[in-house]
Amino acid sequence: MELTLGLDEALTLARAADAIPSAVTDVRGGPQRVQAQVKVHELPGVPGAVRMATRMAGPVDVRVEDRGVADRTWRVAVVASHPVLRMDLSGFVTEAVRGQLGKLPAGVATVHTQDGATVVEISLDRLGPLVGEMLPAAGGVRLRVDDVTLGERLRLTATVG
């Protein structure tokens, strides 16, 4: 089974699942990447100094890069930068992503920092049941996710198991 969603459809599902906050705007896709702007001052838990600086300076540019699937783990890297503020945002981004992923069932995803990027590792074994729950047409069928790609479209390949 292959499920392919346009970026707008995938974004709608992610927002409905409370996986992406409304502070994420201007989302657009490209080959193996998605870019967006984030109104950091609208995110919960932002320290006062960062909130004030980003409110005045404007949104942060965020790029999510698809690093592929290996050993039943899908890896994406999140890189944040600001055209005006010259500050290292990697630690802040890592904590914000960790907070969002904390809403998922245990073991679905882990987060760490690598070479200035926030790397998210998603277990395909744990993703299958979650996708099955999100698809009403699946009717409780157990899915085994085989591959996922991100870009202008989100493509998920799965087998029924």
C-alpha positions as CSV (number, residue, x, y, z in Angstrom):
1,M,0.0,0.0,0.0
2,E,1.3,3.5,-0.8
3,L,-0.1,6.6,0.7
4,T,0.9,9.9,-0.9
5,L,-0.2,13.2,0.4
6,G,0.4,16.7,-0.8
7,L,2.2,18.9,1.6
8,D,-1.0,20.8,2.4
9,E,-2.9,17.5,3.2
10,A,0.0,16.3,5.4
11,L,0.1,19.6,7.2
12,T,-3.6,19.5,7.9
13,L,-3.3,16.0,9.4
14,A,-0.3,17.0,11.5
15,R,-2.1,20.1,12.8
16,A,-5.2,18.0,13.6
17,A,-3.0,15.6,15.6
18,D,-1.4,18.6,17.4
19,A,2.0,17.6,16.0
20,I,2.7,21.0,14.4
21,P,1.8,24.3,16.3
22,S,0.0,27.1,14.6
23,A,3.2,29.2,14.9
24,V,4.6,27.2,11.9
25,T,3.6,29.1,8.7
26,D,4.6,29.5,5.1
27,V,5.3,25.8,4.6
28,R,6.7,24.8,1.2
29,G,8.3,21.6,-0.1
30,G,11.2,20.8,-2.4
31,P,13.3,17.8,-3.2
32,Q,13.8,15.8,0.1
33,R,13.1,18.9,2.2
34,V,10.4,21.1,3.6
35,Q,10.9,24.8,4.5
36,A,8.8,26.9,6.8
37,Q,8.8,30.0,9.0
38,V,8.2,29.8,12.7
39,K,6.9,32.6,14.8
40,V,9.0,31.6,17.8
41,H,7.5,34.2,20.1
42,E,4.1,32.3,19.7
43,L,5.5,29.0,20.9
44,P,4.8,27.9,24.4
45,G,7.7,27.9,26.9
46,V,9.9,30.3,25.0
47,P,12.2,32.3,27.4
48,G,11.3,36.0,27.7
49,A,14.5,37.3,26.1
50,V,14.1,35.0,23.1
51,R,10.4,35.8,22.8
52,M,11.1,39.5,22.8
53,A,14.0,39.3,20.3
54,T,12.1,37.1,17.8
55,R,8.9,39.1,18.1
56,M,10.9,42.2,17.0
57,A,13.1,40.4,14.5
58,G,10.4,38.3,12.8
59,P,10.0,34.6,12.0
60,V,12.8,32.0,12.1
61,D,13.5,30.1,8.9
62,V,13.3,26.3,9.5
63,R,14.4,23.6,7.0
64,V,13.5,19.9,7.5
65,E,15.7,17.6,5.5
66,D,14.8,14.0,4.7
67,R,17.9,11.9,5.5
68,G,16.3,8.6,4.4
69,V,15.5,5.3,6.0
70,A,18.2,2.9,7.4
71,D,17.7,0.0,9.8
72,R,14.0,0.6,10.1
73,T,14.6,4.2,11.2
74,W,13.6,7.3,9.3
75,R,15.8,10.2,9.9
76,V,15.0,13.9,9.4
77,A,17.2,16.9,10.3
78,V,15.7,20.2,11.4
79,V,17.9,23.3,10.9
80,A,16.8,26.8,12.1
81,S,18.3,30.1,11.2
82,H,17.4,33.7,11.2
83,P,18.4,36.3,8.6
84,V,18.9,39.0,11.2
85,L,19.6,37.3,14.6
86,R,23.0,35.6,14.7
87,M,22.4,33.2,17.5
88,D,22.7,29.5,17.8
89,L,19.1,28.2,17.8
90,S,20.0,24.4,17.7
91,G,19.5,23.8,21.5
92,F,16.2,25.7,21.5
93,V,15.0,23.9,18.4
94,T,15.9,20.5,19.8
95,E,13.9,21.2,23.0
96,A,10.9,22.5,21.1
97,V,10.9,19.4,18.8
98,R,11.4,17.1,21.8
99,G,8.3,18.8,23.4
100,Q,6.2,18.3,20.3
101,L,7.3,14.6,19.9
102,G,6.5,14.0,23.6
103,K,2.8,14.0,22.6
104,L,3.4,10.8,20.6
105,P,3.3,7.4,22.1
106,A,6.6,6.3,23.7
107,G,9.3,5.0,21.4
108,V,8.0,6.5,18.2
109,A,10.7,9.1,17.9
110,T,13.9,10.3,19.5
111,V,15.7,13.6,19.1
112,H,19.4,14.6,19.4
113,T,21.7,17.3,18.1
114,Q,24.3,16.5,15.4
115,D,26.5,19.0,13.5
116,G,24.3,21.9,14.4
117,A,21.1,20.2,13.3
118,T,18.3,18.7,15.4
119,V,18.0,15.1,14.2
120,V,14.8,13.2,14.6
121,E,14.8,9.4,14.4
122,I,11.4,7.8,13.8
123,S,10.9,4.1,14.3
124,L,9.1,2.6,11.4
125,D,8.0,-0.3,13.6
126,R,6.3,2.2,16.0
127,L,5.0,4.4,13.2
128,G,2.9,1.7,11.6
129,P,0.3,1.4,14.3
130,L,0.1,5.2,14.7
131,V,-0.6,5.6,11.0
132,G,-3.2,2.9,11.1
133,E,-5.0,4.8,13.9
134,M,-5.0,8.0,11.9
135,L,-6.6,6.4,8.8
136,P,-10.3,5.7,9.4
137,A,-10.5,3.6,6.2
138,A,-7.9,1.2,7.6
139,G,-10.5,0.0,10.1
140,G,-8.0,-1.2,12.7
141,V,-5.7,-3.0,10.2
142,R,-2.2,-3.3,11.4
143,L,0.3,-1.6,9.1
144,R,4.0,-2.2,8.7
145,V,5.7,1.0,7.4
146,D,8.4,0.1,4.9
147,D,9.5,3.5,3.7
148,V,8.8,7.2,4.1
149,T,9.9,10.2,2.1
150,L,9.4,13.9,2.7
151,G,9.4,16.8,0.2
152,E,6.8,18.4,-2.0
153,R,4.7,15.3,-1.1
154,L,4.8,13.0,1.9
155,R,5.0,9.4,0.6
156,L,4.5,6.4,2.9
157,T,4.8,2.8,1.7
158,A,3.4,0.1,4.0
159,T,2.3,-3.5,4.0
160,V,-0.7,-4.9,5.8
161,G,0.4,-7.2,8.5
